[in-house]
Amino acid sequence: MSGPSRVLSVVAGVSLVYDFTAGVVLLAATDRMASWFGVPVPDPVLFAKLNGLFLVAVGLGYLQPLFRPDAHRAYLWVFGVLLKSAGAAVFLVDHYLNGSPASFLLFAVSDGTLAAATLAALVVASRGTAIAAR
């Protein structure tokens, strides 16, 4: 695996652990997670459970780019750049417009950082591919 592909794999691995872990915690300890962030448990709790399930699925989706990053760049663009950037933006907007807890900014920072790292890795990998094609 080349250097740029290795970087894509590392980013995919970090995102896998991040999303999968957050999803499992949200599914298994919804009450505790809500209390950690100083918010009430959603009513109905089904919304939190569905978000947990979504995060687990997105996390597991990173298995493909983890092992074959060059073949699964589209997943990294959609879930690593687009979804994580949008998620960071939603957390920021909600905090500043609707007064959601400052603890939610942790998700804005972590999602934004992973989105930026994924974008950088994809750009570097694309340049490496273009150079190799010459």
Secondary structure, DSSP 4 states (H G I P E B T S, - for coil): --HHHHHHHHHHHHHHHHHHHHHHHHHH-HHHHHHHTT-PPPSSTHHHHHHHHHHHHHHHHTHHHHH-GGGGHHHIIIIIIIIHHHHHHHHHHHHHHH---GGGHHHHHHHHHHHHHHHHHHHHHHHHHHHHH-
